[in-house]
Amino acid sequence: MKYTKFLLLLILTASCASQRSVRHYGYQANGQPVQPAVVQQPVAVQEEEAVLEPEVVASARPLVSQVYPFPEGTWQYYKQRALDSLCQSPIFETTQLGLYVYDLTDGLPLYAINAAHRMRPASCQKVVTAVTALNCLKKDFQLRTEFRISGKVTGGVLQGNLIVVGGMDPLVIYDELLEAALTIKQKQGIERIAGNLVFDLSMREDKEYGWGWCWDDDYGPLSTLLVNGKDGFEEKWIQALTQAGINFSTSTQSLKGQADRQSKTVYSIRHDLDELLEPMMKNSDNIYAECLFYQIAATTGKKFAGRKEVAQRTEDLLSKIGLDANQYKVADGSGLSLYNYASAEMLVALLGYAWRTESIKEHLLPSLPVSGFDGTLKNRMVGTEADGNVRAKTGTVNGISSLAGYITTANGHTLAFAIINQGVGSSAMGRTFQDKVCIELCR
């Protein structure tokens, strides 16, 4: 008898569960809540015993939009079924997946699995850095390395200091330093320096490595003054001055210190933001990403600004587009850190905001790698329906493979998407799955 009752209860439970609708929870990419209709099947009722509605899944933050089954026969219906099939892959028996697809054309979420789960984004963190920077930097922003003098020039001798104010610009090359030295000599009439060579590093915090970088990461040290994307600016500047024919007093020293308020700018090396953004995104250059990271910090106007200031700027943006910023963590600009936490829906929300903000879109879109064409997507999806139709940032660190960006579908819709594969034994495992998703969405 006990066995019979147990069997009847098991059948009843399975019957009720089959009649409840499945909801894929997601978040609208532009940060505005939507409440699409949800197809809800009636719940079976047994004599003298009502079966309760399923409880709302507890979350640190309620997800206000829902991905629901589109009507049979629509292209969205077929895409959902196809992605359902792909997500049944055996790799997800031992790995984690965060996936979110949002139709920017229709303004509706299309598909989501674990979209709110916090995961390590790897180099897709560069999407966070880029969108945050483009949101808070001035329209005419340029990276700038300034050369200043304090004191007077008498008889070809600078009776004061020659100061370089670092702007953490990785684009500076030696030839530009030589040009700076030659111009200063010619226009200021300086042939000898009686004072000191001063290097102002106050733009950023005095830390050589990102927060949470592994001891064996082959990057850095980070520096406020860079030449050819590396440390060693001081030596190269002295070399340039010597080559330009500017001599030094026997008492001249190289000092670290802030520029004198009375000093005047006599030369600047400048580079446009796009010159930094393209290699940062196309080639996933980590040092370039850290340089942009600290440009964000510098917008606060605080001397020796750092990660905390960038985190605050990022949190302000996430709150602006409707996300709970407390759910995420910003550790660095490149994604090398193990302390970054993002989610598929967070990345898509930022991509959606960027798409609708022309001042951001015009810089971000051209910087993203194009499938089968350039950057880190040059050799991916070649010869498939996705070839040339995916613009996205790749991400790879040990155990993590990610991809986030935009897709152009066969019917002309634009999708924002993010895929994070976590716990993968090889990055190829994640890339293969991501390519299949993109190809299916383009088909």
Secondary structure, DSSP 8 states (H G I E B T S, - for coil): -HHHHHHHHHHHHHHHHHTS---EEE--TTS-------------EETTEE---------SS---EEE----TTSHHHHHHHHHHHHTT-GGGGTSEEEEEEEETTTTEEEEEESTT--B--GGGHHHHHHHHHHHHS-TT-EEEEEEEE-SEEETTEEES-EEEE----TT--HHHHHHHHHHHHHHH--SEESS-EEEE-TTB-S-SS-TT--TT-------SS-BTTBS-HHHHHHHHHHHHT-EE-TT--EEE----TT-EEEEEEEEEHHHHHHHHHHS--HHHHHHHHHHHHHTT--TTB-HHHHHHHHHHHHHHTT--GGG-B---SSS--TT-BB-HHHHHHHHHHHHH-HHHHHHHHHHS-BTTTSGGGTTSSTTSTTTTTEEEEEEEETTEEEEEEEEE-TTS-EEEEEEEEES-SSHHHHHHHHHHHHHHHH-
